Amino acid sequence: MARAMPKRADVRKALRSMEAGRRRALQEAQEIADSFSIRRESLMHGIPYYTTVQAARMAVGGLEAYLRVELPVRTLQEYLRRA
């Protein structure tokens, strides 16, 4: 049985999908490169950086608490259990 030729619309749709995938891959590659340079620069200049929003919020909370009162040294997990 002979295979039917694909319709022009199907070919266009497939090409658009491939192009969109290529653009996404290029964007992801740029995001990885940007992420690397941000981490490298922060380490080279002694600037703390956080990889999650939760970690950044905890750091800010810790700094705010430190400015209010002197805190005993505890692990992050101990502070999270109390929150």
mmCIF file of the N, C-alpha and C atoms, coordinates in Angstrom:
data_MODEL
# 
_entry.id   MODEL 
# 
loop_
_atom_site.group_PDB 
_atom_site.id 
_atom_site.type_symbol 
_atom_site.label_atom_id 
_atom_site.label_alt_id 
_atom_site.label_comp_id 
_atom_site.label_asym_id 
_atom_site.label_entity_id 
_atom_site.label_seq_id 
_atom_site.pdbx_PDB_ins_code 
_atom_site.Cartn_x 
_atom_site.Cartn_y 
_atom_site.Cartn_z 
_atom_site.occupancy 
_atom_site.B_iso_or_equiv 
_atom_site.pdbx_formal_charge 
_atom_site.auth_seq_id 
_atom_site.auth_comp_id 
_atom_site.auth_asym_id 
_atom_site.auth_atom_id 
_atom_site.pdbx_PDB_model_num 
ATOM 1   N N  . MET A 1 1  ? 0.839  -1.171 0.000  1.00 0.00 ? 1  MET A N  1 
ATOM 2   C CA . MET A 1 1  ? 0.000  0.000  0.000  1.00 0.00 ? 1  MET A CA 1 
ATOM 3   C C  . MET A 1 1  ? 0.892  1.246  0.000  1.00 0.00 ? 1  MET A C  1 
ATOM 4   N N  . ALA A 1 2  ? 0.627  2.171  -0.862 1.00 0.00 ? 2  ALA A N  1 
ATOM 5   C CA . ALA A 1 2  ? 1.428  3.380  -1.013 1.00 0.00 ? 2  ALA A CA 1 
ATOM 6   C C  . ALA A 1 2  ? 1.116  4.351  0.123  1.00 0.00 ? 2  ALA A C  1 
ATOM 7   N N  . ARG A 1 3  ? 2.138  5.044  0.568  1.00 0.00 ? 3  ARG A N  1 
ATOM 8   C CA . ARG A 1 3  ? 1.942  6.048  1.622  1.00 0.00 ? 3  ARG A CA 1 
ATOM 9   C C  . ARG A 1 3  ? 1.436  7.335  0.999  1.00 0.00 ? 3  ARG A C  1 
ATOM 10  N N  . ALA A 1 4  ? 0.543  7.988  1.695  1.00 0.00 ? 4  ALA A N  1 
ATOM 11  C CA . ALA A 1 4  ? -0.007 9.256  1.210  1.00 0.00 ? 4  ALA A CA 1 
ATOM 12  C C  . ALA A 1 4  ? 1.010  10.372 1.452  1.00 0.00 ? 4  ALA A C  1 
ATOM 13  N N  . MET A 1 5  ? 1.073  11.303 0.564  1.00 0.00 ? 5  MET A N  1 
ATOM 14  C CA . MET A 1 5  ? 1.947  12.466 0.725  1.00 0.00 ? 5  MET A CA 1 
ATOM 15  C C  . MET A 1 5  ? 1.388  13.349 1.836  1.00 0.00 ? 5  MET A C  1 
ATOM 16  N N  . PRO A 1 6  ? 2.263  13.883 2.676  1.00 0.00 ? 6  PRO A N  1 
ATOM 17  C CA . PRO A 1 6  ? 1.755  14.769 3.735  1.00 0.00 ? 6  PRO A CA 1 
ATOM 18  C C  . PRO A 1 6  ? 1.188  16.048 3.121  1.00 0.00 ? 6  PRO A C  1 
ATOM 19  N N  . LYS A 1 7  ? 0.194  16.573 3.801  1.00 0.00 ? 7  LYS A N  1 
ATOM 20  C CA . LYS A 1 7  ? -0.416 17.832 3.345  1.00 0.00 ? 7  LYS A CA 1 
ATOM 21  C C  . LYS A 1 7  ? 0.527  18.986 3.667  1.00 0.00 ? 7  LYS A C  1 
ATOM 22  N N  . ARG A 1 8  ? 0.421  20.055 2.857  1.00 0.00 ? 8  ARG A N  1 
ATOM 23  C CA . ARG A 1 8  ? 1.283  21.230 3.078  1.00 0.00 ? 8  ARG A CA 1 
ATOM 24  C C  . ARG A 1 8  ? 1.123  21.785 4.495  1.00 0.00 ? 8  ARG A C  1 
ATOM 25  N N  . ALA A 1 9  ? -0.104 21.805 4.966  1.00 0.00 ? 9  ALA A N  1 
ATOM 26  C CA . ALA A 1 9  ? -0.353 22.346 6.310  1.00 0.00 ? 9  ALA A CA 1 
ATOM 27  C C  . ALA A 1 9  ? 0.365  21.502 7.359  1.00 0.00 ? 9  ALA A C  1 
ATOM 28  N N  . ASP A 1 10 ? 0.398  20.192 7.169  1.00 0.00 ? 10 ASP A N  1 
ATOM 29  C CA . ASP A 1 10 ? 1.081  19.319 8.126  1.00 0.00 ? 10 ASP A CA 1 
ATOM 30  C C  . ASP A 1 10 ? 2.590  19.557 8.094  1.00 0.00 ? 10 ASP A C  1 
ATOM 31  N N  . VAL A 1 11 ? 3.135  19.768 6.895  1.00 0.00 ? 11 VAL A N  1 
ATOM 32  C CA . VAL A 1 11 ? 4.568  20.035 6.766  1.00 0.00 ? 11 VAL A CA 1 
ATOM 33  C C  . VAL A 1 11 ? 4.908  21.367 7.420  1.00 0.00 ? 11 VAL A C  1 
ATOM 34  N N  . ARG A 1 12 ? 4.082  22.384 7.180  1.00 0.00 ? 12 ARG A N  1 
ATOM 35  C CA . ARG A 1 12 ? 4.325  23.702 7.795  1.00 0.00 ? 12 ARG A CA 1 
ATOM 36  C C  . ARG A 1 12 ? 4.275  23.608 9.323  1.00 0.00 ? 12 ARG A C  1 
ATOM 37  N N  . LYS A 1 13 ? 3.281  22.871 9.819  1.00 0.00 ? 13 LYS A N  1 
ATOM 38  C CA . LYS A 1 13 ? 3.130  22.711 11.270 1.00 0.00 ? 13 LYS A CA 1 
ATOM 39  C C  . LYS A 1 13 ? 4.368  22.028 11.852 1.00 0.00 ? 13 LYS A C  1 
ATOM 40  N N  . ALA A 1 14 ? 4.859  20.995 11.186 1.00 0.00 ? 14 ALA A N  1 
ATOM 41  C CA . ALA A 1 14 ? 6.046  20.287 11.664 1.00 0.00 ? 14 ALA A CA 1 
ATOM 42  C C  . ALA A 1 14 ? 7.262  21.211 11.652 1.00 0.00 ? 14 ALA A C  1 
ATOM 43  N N  . LEU A 1 15 ? 7.421  22.011 10.599 1.00 0.00 ? 15 LEU A N  1 
ATOM 44  C CA . LEU A 1 15 ? 8.552  22.938 10.514 1.00 0.00 ? 15 LEU A CA 1 
ATOM 45  C C  . LEU A 1 15 ? 8.479  24.012 11.591 1.00 0.00 ? 15 LEU A C  1 
ATOM 46  N N  . ARG A 1 16 ? 7.275  24.543 11.838 1.00 0.00 ? 16 ARG A N  1 
ATOM 47  C CA . ARG A 1 16 ? 7.113  25.546 12.906 1.00 0.00 ? 16 ARG A CA 1 
ATOM 48  C C  . ARG A 1 16 ? 7.466  24.943 14.261 1.00 0.00 ? 16 ARG A C  1 
ATOM 49  N N  . SER A 1 17 ? 7.044  23.717 14.477 1.00 0.00 ? 17 SER A N  1 
ATOM 50  C CA . SER A 1 17 ? 7.332  23.042 15.740 1.00 0.00 ? 17 SER A CA 1 
ATOM 51  C C  . SER A 1 17 ? 8.834  22.844 15.924 1.00 0.00 ? 17 SER A C  1 
ATOM 52  N N  . MET A 1 18 ? 9.515  22.446 14.855 1.00 0.00 ? 18 MET A N  1 
ATOM 53  C CA . MET A 1 18 ? 10.960 22.260 14.923 1.00 0.00 ? 18 MET A CA 1 
ATOM 54  C C  . MET A 1 18 ? 11.671 23.588 15.205 1.00 0.00 ? 18 MET A C  1 
ATOM 55  N N  . GLU A 1 19 ? 11.224 24.652 14.566 1.00 0.00 ? 19 GLU A N  1 
ATOM 56  C CA . GLU A 1 19 ? 11.828 25.970 14.775 1.00 0.00 ? 19 GLU A CA 1 
ATOM 57  C C  . GLU A 1 19 ? 11.606 26.443 16.210 1.00 0.00 ? 19 GLU A C  1 
ATOM 58  N N  . ALA A 1 20 ? 10.405 26.217 16.733 1.00 0.00 ? 20 ALA A N  1 
ATOM 59  C CA . ALA A 1 20 ? 10.123 26.614 18.117 1.00 0.00 ? 20 ALA A CA 1 
ATOM 60  C C  . ALA A 1 20 ? 11.022 25.833 19.079 1.00 0.00 ? 20 ALA A C  1 
ATOM 61  N N  . GLY A 1 21 ? 11.227 24.553 18.814 1.00 0.00 ? 21 GLY A N  1 
ATOM 62  C CA . GLY A 1 21 ? 12.112 23.747 19.650 1.00 0.00 ? 21 GLY A CA 1 
ATOM 63  C C  . GLY A 1 21 ? 13.542 24.248 19.604 1.00 0.00 ? 21 GLY A C  1 
ATOM 64  N N  . ARG A 1 22 ? 13.996 24.654 18.432 1.00 0.00 ? 22 ARG A N  1 
ATOM 65  C CA . ARG A 1 22 ? 15.355 25.187 18.282 1.00 0.00 ? 22 ARG A CA 1 
ATOM 66  C C  . ARG A 1 22 ? 15.502 26.490 19.064 1.00 0.00 ? 22 ARG A C  1 
ATOM 67  N N  . ARG A 1 23 ? 14.488 27.358 18.983 1.00 0.00 ? 23 ARG A N  1 
ATOM 68  C CA . ARG A 1 23 ? 14.547 28.628 19.729 1.00 0.00 ? 23 ARG A CA 1 
ATOM 69  C C  . ARG A 1 23 ? 14.588 28.374 21.232 1.00 0.00 ? 23 ARG A C  1 
ATOM 70  N N  . ARG A 1 24 ? 13.766 27.415 21.707 1.00 0.00 ? 24 ARG A N  1 
ATOM 71  C CA . ARG A 1 24 ? 13.766 27.088 23.139 1.00 0.00 ? 24 ARG A CA 1 
ATOM 72  C C  . ARG A 1 24 ? 15.141 26.576 23.575 1.00 0.00 ? 24 ARG A C  1 
ATOM 73  N N  . ALA A 1 25 ? 15.749 25.721 22.761 1.00 0.00 ? 25 ALA A N  1 
ATOM 74  C CA . ALA A 1 25 ? 17.062 25.175 23.099 1.00 0.00 ? 25 ALA A CA 1 
ATOM 75  C C  . ALA A 1 25 ? 18.107 26.284 23.172 1.00 0.00 ? 25 ALA A C  1 
ATOM 76  N N  . LEU A 1 26 ? 18.070 27.234 22.243 1.00 0.00 ? 26 LEU A N  1 
ATOM 77  C CA . LEU A 1 26 ? 19.014 28.352 22.268 1.00 0.00 ? 26 LEU A CA 1 
ATOM 78  C C  . LEU A 1 26 ? 18.799 29.233 23.487 1.00 0.00 ? 26 LEU A C  1 
ATOM 79  N N  . GLN A 1 27 ? 17.541 29.462 23.834 1.00 0.00 ? 27 GLN A N  1 
ATOM 80  C CA . GLN A 1 27 ? 17.230 30.283 25.013 1.00 0.00 ? 27 GLN A CA 1 
ATOM 81  C C  . GLN A 1 27 ? 17.722 29.592 26.279 1.00 0.00 ? 27 GLN A C  1 
ATOM 82  N N  . GLU A 1 28 ? 17.501 28.282 26.385 1.00 0.00 ? 28 GLU A N  1 
ATOM 83  C CA . GLU A 1 28 ? 17.960 27.547 27.563 1.00 0.00 ? 28 GLU A CA 1 
ATOM 84  C C  . GLU A 1 28 ? 19.483 27.571 27.670 1.00 0.00 ? 28 GLU A C  1 
ATOM 85  N N  . ALA A 1 29 ? 20.158 27.449 26.541 1.00 0.00 ? 29 ALA A N  1 
ATOM 86  C CA . ALA A 1 29 ? 21.621 27.497 26.549 1.00 0.00 ? 29 ALA A CA 1 
ATOM 87  C C  . ALA A 1 29 ? 22.103 28.866 27.036 1.00 0.00 ? 29 ALA A C  1 
ATOM 88  N N  . GLN A 1 30 ? 21.448 29.940 26.610 1.00 0.00 ? 30 GLN A N  1 
ATOM 89  C CA . GLN A 1 30 ? 21.819 31.287 27.053 1.00 0.00 ? 30 GLN A CA 1 
ATOM 90  C C  . GLN A 1 30 ? 21.558 31.459 28.546 1.00 0.00 ? 30 GLN A C  1 
ATOM 91  N N  . GLU A 1 31 ? 20.439 30.905 29.038 1.00 0.00 ? 31 GLU A N  1 
ATOM 92  C CA . GLU A 1 31 ? 20.133 31.000 30.467 1.00 0.00 ? 31 GLU A CA 1 
ATOM 93  C C  . GLU A 1 31 ? 21.187 30.277 31.301 1.00 0.00 ? 31 GLU A C  1 
ATOM 94  N N  . ILE A 1 32 ? 21.650 29.133 30.822 1.00 0.00 ? 32 ILE A N  1 
ATOM 95  C CA . ILE A 1 32 ? 22.693 28.397 31.543 1.00 0.00 ? 32 ILE A CA 1 
ATOM 96  C C  . ILE A 1 32 ? 23.989 29.207 31.559 1.00 0.00 ? 32 ILE A C  1 
ATOM 97  N N  . ALA A 1 33 ? 24.346 29.792 30.424 1.00 0.00 ? 33 ALA A N  1 
ATOM 98  C CA . ALA A 1 33 ? 25.562 30.614 30.357 1.00 0.00 ? 33 ALA A CA 1 
ATOM 99  C C  . ALA A 1 33 ? 25.444 31.813 31.295 1.00 0.00 ? 33 ALA A C  1 
ATOM 100 N N  . ASP A 1 34 ? 24.286 32.470 31.319 1.00 0.00 ? 34 ASP A N  1 
ATOM 101 C CA . ASP A 1 34 ? 24.078 33.614 32.218 1.00 0.00 ? 34 ASP A CA 1 
ATOM 102 C C  . ASP A 1 34 ? 24.198 33.182 33.674 1.00 0.00 ? 34 ASP A C  1 
ATOM 103 N N  . SER A 1 35 ? 23.594 32.055 34.001 1.00 0.00 ? 35 SER A N  1 
ATOM 104 C CA . SER A 1 35 ? 23.628 31.538 35.362 1.00 0.00 ? 35 SER A CA 1 
ATOM 105 C C  . SER A 1 35 ? 25.061 31.276 35.803 1.00 0.00 ? 35 SER A C  1 
ATOM 106 N N  . PHE A 1 36 ? 25.844 30.672 34.924 1.00 0.00 ? 36 PHE A N  1 
ATOM 107 C CA . PHE A 1 36 ? 27.243 30.385 35.234 1.00 0.00 ? 36 PHE A CA 1 
ATOM 108 C C  . PHE A 1 36 ? 28.017 31.665 35.508 1.00 0.00 ? 36 PHE A C  1 
ATOM 109 N N  . SER A 1 37 ? 27.837 32.670 34.663 1.00 0.00 ? 37 SER A N  1 
ATOM 110 C CA . SER A 1 37 ? 28.602 33.905 34.842 1.00 0.00 ? 37 SER A CA 1 
ATOM 111 C C  . SER A 1 37 ? 28.195 34.632 36.127 1.00 0.00 ? 37 SER A C  1 
ATOM 112 N N  . ILE A 1 38 ? 26.919 34.579 36.484 1.00 0.00 ? 38 ILE A N  1 
ATOM 113 C CA . ILE A 1 38 ? 26.471 35.214 37.733 1.00 0.00 ? 38 ILE A CA 1 
ATOM 114 C C  . ILE A 1 38 ? 27.105 34.509 38.930 1.00 0.00 ? 38 ILE A C  1 
ATOM 115 N N  . ARG A 1 39 ? 27.092 33.184 38.939 1.00 0.00 ? 39 ARG A N  1 
ATOM 116 C CA . ARG A 1 39 ? 27.702 32.436 40.049 1.00 0.00 ? 39 ARG A CA 1 
ATOM 117 C C  . ARG A 1 39 ? 29.195 32.715 40.131 1.00 0.00 ? 39 ARG A C  1 
ATOM 118 N N  . ARG A 1 40 ? 29.878 32.691 39.000 1.00 0.00 ? 40 ARG A N  1 
ATOM 119 C CA . ARG A 1 40 ? 31.321 32.910 38.975 1.00 0.00 ? 40 ARG A CA 1 
ATOM 120 C C  . ARG A 1 40 ? 31.673 34.298 39.515 1.00 0.00 ? 40 ARG A C  1 
ATOM 121 N N  . GLU A 1 41 ? 30.980 35.317 39.028 1.00 0.00 ? 41 GLU A N  1 
ATOM 122 C CA . GLU A 1 41 ? 31.272 36.683 39.471 1.00 0.00 ? 41 GLU A CA 1 
ATOM 123 C C  . GLU A 1 41 ? 30.992 36.864 40.957 1.00 0.00 ? 41 GLU A C  1 
ATOM 124 N N  . SER A 1 42 ? 29.905 36.298 41.442 1.00 0.00 ? 42 SER A N  1 
ATOM 125 C CA . SER A 1 42 ? 29.600 36.453 42.866 1.00 0.00 ? 42 SER A CA 1 
ATOM 126 C C  . SER A 1 42 ? 30.659 35.769 43.720 1.00 0.00 ? 42 SER A C  1 
ATOM 127 N N  . LEU A 1 43 ? 31.113 34.591 43.303 1.00 0.00 ? 43 LEU A N  1 
ATOM 128 C CA . LEU A 1 43 ? 32.171 33.912 44.058 1.00 0.00 ? 43 LEU A CA 1 
ATOM 129 C C  . LEU A 1 43 ? 33.487 34.669 44.004 1.00 0.00 ? 43 LEU A C  1 
ATOM 130 N N  . MET A 1 44 ? 33.823 35.205 42.848 1.00 0.00 ? 44 MET A N  1 
ATOM 131 C CA . MET A 1 44 ? 35.090 35.931 42.707 1.00 0.00 ? 44 MET A CA 1 
ATOM 132 C C  . MET A 1 44 ? 35.117 37.204 43.544 1.00 0.00 ? 44 MET A C  1 
ATOM 133 N N  . HIS A 1 45 ? 33.948 37.793 43.809 1.00 0.00 ? 45 HIS A N  1 
ATOM 134 C CA . HIS A 1 45 ? 33.882 39.041 44.562 1.00 0.00 ? 45 HIS A CA 1 
ATOM 135 C C  . HIS A 1 45 ? 33.382 38.853 45.992 1.00 0.00 ? 45 HIS A C  1 
ATOM 136 N N  . GLY A 1 46 ? 33.223 37.591 46.401 1.00 0.00 ? 46 GLY A N  1 
ATOM 137 C CA . GLY A 1 46 ? 32.809 37.321 47.778 1.00 0.00 ? 46 GLY A CA 1 
ATOM 138 C C  . GLY A 1 46 ? 31.382 37.743 48.083 1.00 0.00 ? 46 GLY A C  1 
ATOM 139 N N  . ILE A 1 47 ? 30.538 37.720 47.088 1.00 0.00 ? 47 ILE A N  1 
ATOM 140 C CA . ILE A 1 47 ? 29.141 38.117 47.261 1.00 0.00 ? 47 ILE A CA 1 
ATOM 141 C C  . ILE A 1 47 ? 28.290 36.853 47.379 1.00 0.00 ? 47 ILE A C  1 
ATOM 142 N N  . PRO A 1 48 ? 27.528 36.718 48.458 1.00 0.00 ? 48 PRO A N  1 
ATOM 143 C CA . PRO A 1 48 ? 26.687 35.523 48.581 1.00 0.00 ? 48 PRO A CA 1 
ATOM 144 C C  . PRO A 1 48 ? 25.605 35.489 47.501 1.00 0.00 ? 48 PRO A C  1 
ATOM 145 N N  . TYR A 1 49 ? 25.266 34.305 47.076 1.00 0.00 ? 49 TYR A N  1 
ATOM 146 C CA . TYR A 1 49 ? 24.171 34.148 46.119 1.00 0.00 ? 49 TYR A CA 1 
ATOM 147 C C  . TYR A 1 49 ? 23.362 32.933 46.529 1.00 0.00 ? 49 TYR A C  1 
ATOM 148 N N  . TYR A 1 50 ? 22.111 32.917 46.150 1.00 0.00 ? 50 TYR A N  1 
ATOM 149 C CA . TYR A 1 50 ? 21.199 31.857 46.546 1.00 0.00 ? 50 TYR A CA 1 
ATOM 150 C C  . TYR A 1 50 ? 20.550 31.285 45.289 1.00 0.00 ? 50 TYR A C  1 
ATOM 151 N N  . THR A 1 51 ? 20.393 29.980 45.283 1.00 0.00 ? 51 THR A N  1 
ATOM 152 C CA . THR A 1 51 ? 19.863 29.324 44.092 1.00 0.00 ? 51 THR A CA 1 
ATOM 153 C C  . THR A 1 51 ? 18.370 29.079 44.155 1.00 0.00 ? 51 THR A C  1 
ATOM 154 N N  . THR A 1 52 ? 17.755 29.345 45.310 1.00 0.00 ? 52 THR A N  1 
ATOM 155 C CA . THR A 1 52 ? 16.302 29.210 45.414 1.00 0.00 ? 52 THR A CA 1 
ATOM 156 C C  . THR A 1 52 ? 15.737 30.434 46.119 1.00 0.00 ? 52 THR A C  1 
ATOM 157 N N  . VAL A 1 53 ? 14.489 30.715 45.860 1.00 0.00 ? 53 VAL A N  1 
ATOM 158 C CA . VAL A 1 53 ? 13.814 31.836 46.518 1.00 0.00 ? 53 VAL A CA 1 
ATOM 159 C C  . VAL A 1 53 ? 13.712 31.566 48.015 1.00 0.00 ? 53 VAL A C  1 
ATOM 160 N N  . GLN A 1 54 ? 13.433 30.315 48.388 1.00 0.00 ? 54 GLN A N  1 
ATOM 161 C CA . GLN A 1 54 ? 13.320 29.986 49.805 1.00 0.00 ? 54 GLN A CA 1 
ATOM 162 C C  . GLN A 1 54 ? 14.635 30.269 50.539 1.00 0.00 ? 54 GLN A C  1 
ATOM 163 N N  . ALA A 1 55 ? 15.753 29.903 49.943 1.00 0.00 ? 55 ALA A N  1 
ATOM 164 C CA . ALA A 1 55 ? 17.051 30.154 50.582 1.00 0.00 ? 55 ALA A CA 1 
ATOM 165 C C  . ALA A 1 55 ? 17.315 31.653 50.727 1.00 0.00 ? 55 ALA A C  1 
ATOM 166 N N  . ALA A 1 56 ? 16.975 32.424 49.722 1.00 0.00 ? 56 ALA A N  1 
ATOM 167 C CA . ALA A 1 56 ? 17.163 33.874 49.795 1.00 0.00 ? 56 ALA A CA 1 
ATOM 168 C C  . ALA A 1 56 ? 16.280 34.478 50.886 1.00 0.00 ? 56 ALA A C  1 
ATOM 169 N N  . ARG A 1 57 ? 15.042 34.009 50.968 1.00 0.00 ? 57 ARG A N  1 
ATOM 170 C CA . ARG A 1 57 ? 14.138 34.520 52.017 1.00 0.00 ? 57 ARG A CA 1 
ATOM 171 C C  . ARG A 1 57 ? 14.657 34.164 53.408 1.00 0.00 ? 57 ARG A C  1 
ATOM 172 N N  . MET A 1 58 ? 15.183 32.958 53.555 1.00 0.00 ? 58 MET A N  1 
ATOM 173 C CA . MET A 1 58 ? 15.730 32.557 54.846 1.00 0.00 ? 58 MET A CA 1 
ATOM 174 C C  . MET A 1 58 ? 16.936 33.432 55.210 1.00 0.00 ? 58 MET A C  1 
ATOM 175 N N  . ALA A 1 59 ? 17.754 33.745 54.239 1.00 0.00 ? 59 ALA A N  1 
ATOM 176 C CA . ALA A 1 59 ? 18.912 34.604 54.498 1.00 0.00 ? 59 ALA A CA 1 
ATOM 177 C C  . ALA A 1 59 ? 18.465 35.988 54.945 1.00 0.00 ? 59 ALA A C  1 
ATOM 178 N N  . VAL A 1 60 ? 17.481 36.541 54.268 1.00 0.00 ? 60 VAL A N  1 
ATOM 179 C CA . VAL A 1 60 ? 16.963 37.862 54.648 1.00 0.00 ? 60 VAL A CA 1 
ATOM 180 C C  . VAL A 1 60 ? 16.355 37.802 56.041 1.00 0.00 ? 60 VAL A C  1 
ATOM 181 N N  . GLY A 1 61 ? 15.577 36.754 56.304 1.00 0.00 ? 61 GLY A N  1 
ATOM 182 C CA . GLY A 1 61 ? 14.988 36.592 57.634 1.00 0.00 ? 61 GLY A CA 1 
ATOM 183 C C  . GLY A 1 61 ? 16.052 36.493 58.712 1.00 0.00 ? 61 GLY A C  1 
ATOM 184 N N  . GLY A 1 62 ? 17.123 35.780 58.411 1.00 0.00 ? 62 GLY A N  1 
ATOM 185 C CA . GLY A 1 62 ? 18.218 35.655 59.372 1.00 0.00 ? 62 GLY A CA 1 
ATOM 186 C C  . GLY A 1 62 ? 18.896 36.981 59.637 1.00 0.00 ? 62 GLY A C  1 
ATOM 187 N N  . LEU A 1 63 ? 19.121 37.749 58.589 1.00 0.00 ? 63 LEU A N  1 
ATOM 188 C CA . LEU A 1 63 ? 19.739 39.065 58.768 1.00 0.00 ? 63 LEU A CA 1 
ATOM 189 C C  . LEU A 1 63 ? 18.835 40.000 59.558 1.00 0.00 ? 63 LEU A C  1 
ATOM 190 N N  . GLU A 1 64 ? 17.546 39.965 59.280 1.00 0.00 ? 64 GLU A N  1 
ATOM 191 C CA . GLU A 1 64 ? 16.605 40.813 60.027 1.00 0.00 ? 64 GLU A CA 1 
ATOM 192 C C  . GLU A 1 64 ? 16.580 40.426 61.496 1.00 0.00 ? 64 GLU A C  1 
ATOM 193 N N  . ALA A 1 65 ? 16.554 39.136 61.776 1.00 0.00 ? 65 ALA A N  1 
ATOM 194 C CA . ALA A 1 65 ? 16.540 38.679 63.164 1.00 0.00 ? 65 ALA A CA 1 
ATOM 195 C C  . ALA A 1 65 ? 17.844 39.048 63.869 1.00 0.00 ? 65 ALA A C  1 
ATOM 196 N N  . TYR A 1 66 ? 18.948 38.923 63.168 1.00 0.00 ? 66 TYR A N  1 
ATOM 197 C CA . TYR A 1 66 ? 20.244 39.264 63.742 1.00 0.00 ? 66 TYR A CA 1 
ATOM 198 C C  . TYR A 1 66 ? 20.301 40.738 64.135 1.00 0.00 ? 66 TYR A C  1 
ATOM 199 N N  . LEU A 1 67 ? 19.669 41.576 63.340 1.00 0.00 ? 67 LEU A N  1 
ATOM 200 C CA . LEU A 1 67 ? 19.661 43.008 63.661 1.00 0.00 ? 67 LEU A CA 1 
ATOM 201 C C  . LEU A 1 67 ? 18.768 43.316 64.859 1.00 0.00 ? 67 LEU A C  1 
ATOM 202 N N  . ARG A 1 68 ? 17.767 42.473 65.089 1.00 0.00 ? 68 ARG A N  1 
ATOM 203 C CA . ARG A 1 68 ? 16.858 42.700 66.229 1.00 0.00 ? 68 ARG A CA 1 
ATOM 204 C C  . ARG A 1 68 ? 17.461 42.213 67.546 1.00 0.00 ? 68 ARG A C  1 
ATOM 205 N N  . VAL A 1 69 ? 17.911 40.976 67.564 1.00 0.00 ? 69 VAL A N  1 
ATOM 206 C CA . VAL A 1 69 ? 18.458 40.371 68.791 1.00 0.00 ? 69 VAL A CA 1 
ATOM 207 C C  . VAL A 1 69 ? 19.578 39.416 68.414 1.00 0.00 ? 69 VAL A C  1 
ATOM 208 N N  . GLU A 1 70 ? 20.404 39.096 69.399 1.00 0.00 ? 70 GLU A N  1 
ATOM 209 C CA . GLU A 1 70 ? 21.444 38.106 69.148 1.00 0.00 ? 70 GLU A CA 1 
ATOM 210 C C  . GLU A 1 70 ? 20.809 36.720 69.200 1.00 0.00 ? 70 GLU A C  1 
ATOM 211 N N  . LEU A 1 71 ? 21.063 35.926 68.183 1.00 0.00 ? 71 LEU A N  1 
ATOM 212 C CA . LEU A 1 71 ? 20.458 34.602 68.076 1.00 0.00 ? 71 LEU A CA 1 
ATOM 213 C C  . LEU A 1 71 ? 21.469 33.515 68.417 1.00 0.00 ? 71 LEU A C  1 
ATOM 214 N N  . PRO A 1 72 ? 20.994 32.437 69.040 1.00 0.00 ? 72 PRO A N  1 
ATOM 215 C CA . PRO A 1 72 ? 21.901 31.305 69.250 1.00 0.00 ? 72 PRO A CA 1 
ATOM 216 C C  . PRO A 1 72 ? 22.171 30.606 67.908 1.00 0.00 ? 72 PRO A C  1 
ATOM 217 N N  . VAL A 1 73 ? 23.297 29.942 67.823 1.00 0.00 ? 73 VAL A N  1 
ATOM 218 C CA . VAL A 1 73 ? 23.638 29.227 66.595 1.00 0.00 ? 73 VAL A CA 1 
ATOM 219 C C  . VAL A 1 73 ? 22.816 27.948 66.526 1.00 0.00 ? 73 VAL A C  1 
ATOM 220 N N  . ARG A 1 74 ? 22.092 27.777 65.426 1.00 0.00 ? 74 ARG A N  1 
ATOM 221 C CA . ARG A 1 74 ? 21.289 26.572 65.172 1.00 0.00 ? 74 ARG A CA 1 
ATOM 222 C C  . ARG A 1 74 ? 21.392 26.228 63.697 1.00 0.00 ? 74 ARG A C  1 
ATOM 223 N N  . THR A 1 75 ? 21.051 24.999 63.382 1.00 0.00 ? 75 THR A N  1 
ATOM 224 C CA . THR A 1 75 ? 21.032 24.609 61.966 1.00 0.00 ? 75 THR A CA 1 
ATOM 225 C C  . THR A 1 75 ? 19.792 25.202 61.315 1.00 0.00 ? 75 THR A C  1 
ATOM 226 N N  . LEU A 1 76 ? 19.826 25.301 60.000 1.00 0.00 ? 76 LEU A N  1 
ATOM 227 C CA . LEU A 1 76 ? 18.682 25.802 59.247 1.00 0.00 ? 76 LEU A CA 1 
ATOM 228 C C  . LEU A 1 76 ? 17.452 24.936 59.509 1.00 0.00 ? 76 LEU A C  1 
ATOM 229 N N  . GLN A 1 77 ? 17.658 23.621 59.604 1.00 0.00 ? 77 GLN A N  1 
ATOM 230 C CA . GLN A 1 77 ? 16.544 22.708 59.846 1.00 0.00 ? 77 GLN A CA 1 
ATOM 231 C C  . GLN A 1 77 ? 15.880 22.988 61.204 1.00 0.00 ? 77 GLN A C  1 
ATOM 232 N N  . GLU A 1 78 ? 16.672 23.331 62.208 1.00 0.00 ? 78 GLU A N  1 
ATOM 233 C CA . GLU A 1 78 ? 16.111 23.650 63.521 1.00 0.00 ? 78 GLU A CA 1 
ATOM 234 C C  . GLU A 1 78 ? 15.229 24.905 63.432 1.00 0.00 ? 78 GLU A C  1 
ATOM 235 N N  . TYR A 1 79 ? 15.697 25.896 62.704 1.00 0.00 ? 79 TYR A N  1 
ATOM 236 C CA . TYR A 1 79 ? 14.884 27.105 62.552 1.00 0.00 ? 79 TYR A CA 1 
ATOM 237 C C  . TYR A 1 79 ? 13.616 26.826 61.756 1.00 0.00 ? 79 TYR A C  1 
ATOM 238 N N  . LEU A 1 80 ? 13.704 25.993 60.738 1.00 0.00 ? 80 LEU A N  1 
ATOM 239 C CA . LEU A 1 80 ? 12.525 25.661 59.943 1.00 0.00 ? 80 LEU A CA 1 
ATOM 240 C C  . LEU A 1 80 ? 11.490 24.895 60.764 1.00 0.00 ? 80 LEU A C  1 
ATOM 241 N N  . ARG A 1 81 ? 11.949 24.025 61.658 1.00 0.00 ? 81 ARG A N  1 
ATOM 242 C CA . ARG A 1 81 ? 11.010 23.274 62.505 1.00 0.00 ? 81 ARG A CA 1 
ATOM 243 C C  . ARG A 1 81 ? 10.227 24.207 63.421 1.00 0.00 ? 81 ARG A C  1 
ATOM 244 N N  . ARG A 1 82 ? 10.840 25.295 63.823 1.00 0.00 ? 82 ARG A N  1 
ATOM 245 C CA . ARG A 1 82 ? 10.185 26.238 64.732 1.00 0.00 ? 82 ARG A CA 1 
ATOM 246 C C  . ARG A 1 82 ? 9.265  27.210 64.019 1.00 0.00 ? 82 ARG A C  1 
ATOM 247 N N  . ALA A 1 83 ? 9.422  27.343 62.706 1.00 0.00 ? 83 ALA A N  1 
ATOM 248 C CA . ALA A 1 83 ? 8.635  28.328 61.937 1.00 0.00 ? 83 ALA A CA 1 
ATOM 249 C C  . ALA A 1 83 ? 7.212  27.881 61.736 1.00 0.00 ? 83 ALA A C  1 
# 
